[in-house]
Amino acid sequence: MITDSLKRIISYSWKNKVITAKNISLDLGLEKSTVSRNISKLRGKNILIKTDELSPSNLGGRKTIVYSFNKKLGHILGISVEQDGIEYVKTDLFSNVLEKKKIVQKINEKNIDLILGKIIKENEGILGVGISIPGIIENNMVVFSEALSLKNFDLEKTLLLDIPIFVEKDSICGATRYSLEGKNIVYFQLSVPYYVNEPVGLGVGIVIDGKPYYGHSNFSGEYKLNKSIYNKKISYEEFLKKSVSLDEFFEDISKKIGQLSSILDPEVVVVGGNITLISGIEKLRDFVVEQVYMYENRKMKIIIEDAKEFVNAEGAAINVLKNMFLKEEGIEYFCKKVILNE
């Protein structure tokens, strides 16, 4: 039987990673006998693992047994879809990346379902799938994605998975990746399209007090930039081989980043997306610092991702884990899948 106390202990153990029976009892307000009974059940299912024993105090008593949540009990797949290709990661239950792969290919409404279906099929045995998509997302539906030419595209119905799927906008996934470092994050997703003479995509992921902010109409973070990084029609891969000054672009985009960062005053400001693969991108930080009002008086960390790939894919995987272990329906699914083997 899956009780409320068991579900609460699972969520607590995943969130805290390393726990003791005393911690659980005090923090969750549960009787010691209830905690002991549930720990035995979770150990029997290999969800909790004994990792240490602490000696009793000088006053005597029993040894304290330390447990850890079994991060190897299952895998999560995080997928990032962009116009110029797909990145995906397989993680453990603590979001540590175990495998990662990149596919360079123009993605649109004609091939997205086939490519995603193939990736998921090749990674059988996963507990859940997170998908990062540029555009407006609502209840796993891609309401609109200009970059991928998608409108009212239901990925859940299209893929027909027997495991949970969580579709989220790319900039929110980027912010989610950094939400492990702070509660208030602004993530600027700068996506250079397959052909670099087309406008750079700009999405802003906002996390306030640890929770994604979507806005009243679910359009938070959406902005049309209408500015490209180059005036010739060549692929992004070709462009990366060139030596081109982007100071004019940096100056323009830093004004927008600086204005919004000044208004929101977050703990962490991140500039990410595939634009970070460009040589010299680190200069953008100096441009942004100049545009943040009274930057020297703020406790604000500004990060330009150091050509770090797979950020949105990692964020998509973390989004799955948060839904699975911090929400009632997610914990119930985990219990049925792992404890009841349903």
N, C-alpha and C positions, 0 to 999 in steps of 0.2 A: 504493500500500500504506500502511495506517495502522499505523505502528510505535509502540511504547511511548514512545520518545523524543519523537515528534511530539505525542502526547497530553499528555505532561508539559510540553512547551513551550507548548502551547495553554493549559493550566491556569495555568501560571506567568505567561504574558503577560496573561491576563485578570485575574488576581489583582493583579498589579503595575501594570497599565495601560500604563506606559512602561518600556521595557527596552532593553538592548544585548546584543549577542552575548556579550560578556565576562561580564555579569551572569548570563546563562543558564548559561554554561559553568561558572562558579564555584559558583553556588548549586545547580545540579542535578547537578554532577559529570559533565558530558558533554564529550566530545572537541570541540575547536573545529571540526573538519571535519563532525562530526554536526550541530552547531548551525548551521553555515553552510548545509548542505544543507537542513535543515528550515526555516530562515528563508526561503530561496529559494522553497520550496514554498508556505509560508504567504503570502508576498508575491504569488506567482502567483495565489493564490485570494482575494487582497484581505483576508485575515484580519489580516495585519500591514501597517502603513503606515509608510513612512519619514517622520519628522517633523522631524529635525534632524541636523546634523553637528557634532561637537565637534572642535576643532583638536587636533593632536597636542601632546604635552608638549614642553618645551624640549630633551629628549633625542632628539626625532625620532619617527619611526614614522608609522603611518597615522592618518587621521581616524577618529574613532569615530562610527558611524552609530547614531542613536537611532530606535527603532521604537515605535509605539503599537498596541495592539489596536484593531481597527476596531469601535467601539461601534455603528456605523450598519449593521452587516452583517445585522441582523435585529431583530425586535421580540418583546416578551414581554407577555402580557396578565395583569394581576392583578385579581382580582374579590373584592370583600368582600360577603358576603350577611348581612344582618341582618333581624330581624323586620319592620322598618319600611321596608325598601328595599334597593337594591343600589348600590354604588359600584364603578366599575372604571377602571383606568388602562392605557394602553399605554406601555411604556417602551422605551428602547434597551437595549443589552447591558451598560450600566453603571448600569442602574436609574434613569436620568434620565427623568422623566415627560414624555411628548410630547403625550398627550391624556388627558382624564379626563371622566367623565360620571356623573351620579347619577340613579337612578330611584327615585321615591318611590311605594311600593306595598307593601301587606301581602304578605309572602312566606310560603308554607307548602308542604306536600307536594304540593299540587294544581297549583301553577304554577312551582315552582322549576326543573324541567327545561326547560320551554318557554322561560322567560325567559333562562336561562343559554345554552341552545342558540342562541337568536336573537342574543345578544350576541357569542358566539364566531363565528357565521356572518358577522356584519357586520364582523368583524376578521380576515379571511382573510389568510394569509401569515405568521402569527405562528409562532414556533419552539416555544412552550410556553405553558401556562396554569396559573396558580396561583389557587386558590380558598380564601378564608377563610370558615369556617363556625363558628358558636357550637355548642359541644357536645363530645362525645367522638369523636375521629377516629382511625382506624387503617387504614393501607394504602389510603388514598383512600376508605375506607368511613366514612360517617357512622353510627357505632354508635348514638349517641343525641343528639338535639338537642331539648331541651324547647321552646326558643324557636321552632323551625320545625316542630315536631311530626313529626320524622323519626326513624325507627328502622331500623337495618340497611339504610341507603339507599346503594347503590353508584353513586356519581356517574360513575365511569369506565365502567361498563357502560351506564349510562343515556345518557350523552352520546356514546359511541362515536366518540371522536376519533382521528385518525391522527397526532396530536402528543402529547407527554407532558403529563399532567395531574398536578398535585400539590395535594391537598386537605389543608388544615391547620386546626387550631382557631384561632379569631380572636385569642385572647390571645397565642398563640405567634407569629402573624403580626405583631401589634403589637410584641412584644419583638424579633422579627427585624428590623423596621424600625430599631430603635435599636441593634441589635447592631453596626452600623457605627461606633458611638460608644464602645463598651466591650465587654468580654468577659462581664461579669456584670450581667444586667439583670433587673428584676422589673417586669412590665407589668400594671397593673390595668385590665382592660377592663370599664367600667361601661356597660351597654347598656340604655337606657330603651326599653321596648316601645312598640308602636304606640299603645296606650292607656295613659296614664300612671298610671292607678290600679292597674295590674298591677305585680308585683314587678320591681324593677330586676335585670337579669342581671349577675352578677359572675363573671368568669373571670380567672385569673391566669396570665400567661405567664412562665415562668422560663427564663432562658438562663444556663448555668453554663459558664465557660471557653469561651464562644463557641458552645456547643451547647445545643439545646433540651432541657429536662428534662421527661420525661413521667411519671415515677413507676413503681413496680413493676407496678401494674395499669392503667397508662395513664390514670389519673384525676387526675394532678397538676394543680392549679389550679382544679379544679371545686369550686364552693361555692354553696349556695342561700341567697340573702340574705333573702327573705321581707319585703322592705320596698320600698314605692313612694315616689315623690317627690310624689304628689298624690292626693287622695281622691275626685276626680271623674273620670268616664269621658269624657275628651276625648282627641283625638289629640295626639301629641307636637308637631306643627306648631302646633296651637292653643295648647298650653301655652307654647311659646317666645315667644308674643306677650304673655304675662302677666307681671306683676311679683310674684313669690312668693319669700319667704325660704326657703332650704334649709338653714339653720344646723343644725336638728335632724338632718336627714339627714347633713350633713357631719360632725357630731360623732360620729354612730354609725359611719359607714363609715370615718372616719379612725382609729378605734381598731383596726379590723381591718387596715387598711393599715399602720399604725404597728407593730403587733405582728409581722406577717410580715416587714416591712422590717428591724426590729430583729434578728430571728432570722437572716435570710439575709445581712444586711449587704452588699448589692450596691453596685456603682459608681453605677448609675443606677436610680432608681425613677420610673416614669412612670404617671400616671393618664390614661387615654385612653378612647375610645369616644364614642358620640354624646352623652353627658352633657356633654362639653366645649363643646357648642354653647350651653349655658345661660348667660345673662348672670350674671356674678358668680362663675363657677366658680373663678376664680383664688384666691378665699378659701380653698378647700379645702386649698391647700398649707400655709397657716398652721396649720390643724387637724392636718394630718399631721405637720408638724415638731414640734408639741407632744407627739405620741404616740410618736415615735421615741426610744427610750431612749438617753440621752447623745448626742443628735444633734450637739451642738457639737464632740464629739471624733471624729466620723466623717468620712471622706472620701466623702460620699454626696451625689449630685446628685438633687434631687427636682424633677420636671417635671410641671406640669399642662399638657396640650396646649392651646395657645391657639386653640381652635375649629378645630383643624387636621383637615380631612376627608381621606379617602382614605388614612389611615395603614395600615390593615389591607390595603387593596388594594395599596399599595406593598410592604408586607411580604410579601404573597403572591407578587408579582412577583420580589422579591429571593430568596424561597425557591426559585423555579424556577431562577434564575441560579446559586445556590449548588449546587443539585443537578446542573445542567448542566455546570458548569465545575470543580467540586471533587470530583465523584464519578466513578468509572470508567465506569459505564454511561451517565452523562450526557455525558461527553466523547466516548464512542464514538458516541452519537446525533448529537452536533454534527458530528463528523467525517463520518459517513455523509450527513447532511443538506446540509452546506455544502461539504465537499471532494469527496465521491463523488457528490453530487446524487442520492441515493437516496430 
